[in-house]
């Protein structure tokens, strides 16, 4: 039912925006990409950050079929609205999936725009270096397959960041989601966590490695996705970041590989 999701989302928005929107200095290295974990930091009040996955490709195959999915321009616009809070809107402009039946030598392709996601993040602790945050999202079903969910979805995450040294940071992101059943009717829960290490190689170069486990309690078939990820980020300036990375499936329930490149721009 949609009402509880919107109520929780609205309550967090009020909590986030309780402080006045006072201009603040830009905060360093607060991008949510690359990698499978989410940082607890938020964009400074009045700040705007655009994060875009320029292109990604994922592959999943079995002895019977092969599925290739390309996603172009997946973007999130993040806006700081308080010392400890931000709002964001995300959209995938285009995605295409090609499924080839190896036995019948036939292929099927579907393409379309993705859904729109609205989120609110509220951090706790020092505004410029928080250790924990809560992030709540809701997704509106405006898109189509392969990236559209066909119905409303929502969820919450608890990003945690623990500095181990000046150059190494431990990140954890437990999450719980309400997603659409594989049949297209009704919802079920998925839950899990991502965890990883971020290494500061220099003032302009960062390296991440992480793992993500996600339990999907679909009524038809329960699965557990396990993904190992690695990524690299290059920051030529305080307002620009380029990144690339790969995620690799550890079990049969997970896509075999996903490769991506992206950019982050602070305005």
C-alpha positions, 0 to 999 in steps of 0.5 A: 500500500502506497500511503505508509511509504509516502508517510515515512518519506514525508516524515524524514523530509521534515526531519531533514529540512528542520534546519534553515537552508544556509549556504555552506562550503562545498564538501569534498568527495561525497559522491555516491558512485562508484561502488555498491555502498552508499556514503553517509555524507550529504551535499552541503546546503544549497549545493547541487551534484549531478551523478551520471552513469554514462553507460553500463553493460551487464551479462547473465547467461546459462546453458539455455540463454544469454541476456545483455543489458545496456543502460545509458545516462542513468542519472541522479540529481542531489540537492543539499537542503540542510546541514545534515540533509539532502533530497535527490531525484533519479532517472534512467533515460534509456535501457535496452535488453537483448535475450538470446535463446541459445537452443532455438537461435532466436533473440528478443529485444526490449527497450525503454525509459526507466522509472523515477526515484525520489529519495531523502538522506539524513546524516548524523554526527559532524555535518562534514564527516558523518559516520551514519545516515538514513536514506529513504526512497520511493520509485514512481512507475513511469518507465517500461521494461527492462528497467521499469518496475511496472508498480510503485516500489520503496525502501530504506538504507542505513549508510555507515562509514568508519575511517580506519586510517587517513587513507582507508575507510570501511563502508557498510550499507544495510538495506530493506526494500519493497519490490514488485513480484516477478509475476507483476502483481503484488509486492515482497521484501528484499533485504541485505547489505553491501560492505567494502573498503575505500582506499585513497591512493592520492589526492586525485585517485581512489580505489574501492572494493566491495561485496553485496548480498541481497535476499529476494523473497519473491513468492515464486522463487526466493533467491540470494544475489551475491556480487563482488565489485571493484572500482576506480575514481579520478578527481581532477578537481573539487567539482569533477569526478570520472569513474569506472568499475565492474561488478562480478556475480558470485553465484547463479542468481546474480548477473555474471558481470557488469561494467560501467563508466560514469561522471560526477559534476558539482555545480 
